[in-house]
Amino acid sequence: MEVPMRSFYYDGSFLALLAGAQNFFTRYGNDNLEFRVIRKGEKPGVLPSTSGQQELLFQEIPEEEPWATQLSYAAEIQARLSSYDAEFVDTLFFAWMARREDVTSLAHLVVRALGALAQGKPLSTVYGNRTDPLCNDFWEAARQAQREFHVLAGMLRFAPAQDGTLVGRCAPETYVLPALAAHFCARFGKHPWAILDVGRKEWVFCADGIHLRFDTYISSQGEPYVVEPGIQPEEYEALWRGYFKAISITSRKNVELQKKLVPLKYRPYMIEFLEPKERLDTPSVSLTDAARRYLNSFQEIEAEQIDGMPKKEEGLR
């Protein structure tokens, strides 16, 4: 007898991954793990089967299906999983950052974890088997995101906007904005700052050291909401280059080692590797004005409770 394909609803957030897994497990259990992940706002049409053998014609997404992203609900699930195995949740958070656009394998793993929890089994039986392709992808994804997080935590360069907001730009391969936000929230305190993911056109803004606001910085009309440059950005950059030059030891310059430690893909947003004429131009829209203007549409999260905030900056085991 053919088992019907189930649907796993997901809106792109880490919270929705946890809440969606709980909803799926409550409804179907974990006996049949064959399901398709449906993104919020996805148009009806032909969706690929998770087995890759055929395509399924999905004609309609039920309107009554809840897109469970409530903070309290997802936070409860996260707390329950963390109380049993904090390493699993931390690793899952980094893995999600690397696989945000395609969480099918992670969704399978979380449903399995909830099943193990219901049976009283340790979660390590779910994610500890490195020979399982699902588990291997889980660990590889987490390592990829964690490596990039640690690199950018040390190499992200901030420059003051005209209103004093410190703004950093980057183009990471993985979606590390949430981890960077938790890191720099503790570092900058109440000073307003923002980080722009140039590749994804997304940004995170913090004005008070407590609330984080995530959103895209391209409006529906295509107008970029980025940083208004400071009064004398060239002077600021010259000071940074002077500092970089002062601490460098010319006789010990090792270009090959430098390429290993500072990959070329990060250099377009690092002042010390750009000539003054290569300075990136920035449109004249104030970041704080944009934040006020679109405040109601932002996702607001307490910095102390940001989902999956890294507990420590140690390497994954």
Number of C-alpha atoms within 10 A of each C-alpha: 3 4 7 9 14 14 14 20 24 26 20 17 15 22 25 21 27 28 25 26 29 22 19 20 21 13 9 13 17 19 10 12 18 17 18 19 21 18 15 12 9 9 13 12 12 11 16 15 16 17 10 7 8 10 12 14 12 12 11 9 16 7 7 6 8 11 16 20 20 11 15 10 15 22 19 13 17 19 13 15 20 15 11 15 14 17 17 18 23 21 22 23 27 31 25 27 25 24 20 19 13 13 19 19 16 23 25 17 20 25 26 22 24 24 20 17 16 10 9 9 14 13 21 14 11 21 21 14 12 12 8 12 10 16 18 15 16 24 19 14 22 22 19 16 25 26 15 17 25 17 16 18 16 8 16 19 18 17 20 20 21 17 16 14 23 20 22 20 22 22 18 19 15 22 24 23 21 23 23 20 25 22 18 16 25 13 11 14 14 13 14 19 27 25 24 22 21 16 12 16 15 17 23 22 26 27 18 15 21 17 17 23 20 22 18 16 22 15 10 7 6 8 11 17 23 25 27 20 21 16 12 11 15 14 11 15 18 14 12 16 17 13 12 13 12 10 8 11 8 9 6 7 10 9 9 9 10 11 12 9 10 14 11 11 12 17 16 16 20 17 22 18 14 15 10 13 7 10 15 11 9 12 13 13 15 17 22 23 12 15 21 10 10 12 14 9 11 16 12 17 15 12 21 14 13 19 22 22 19 19 10 7 10 9 9 12 7
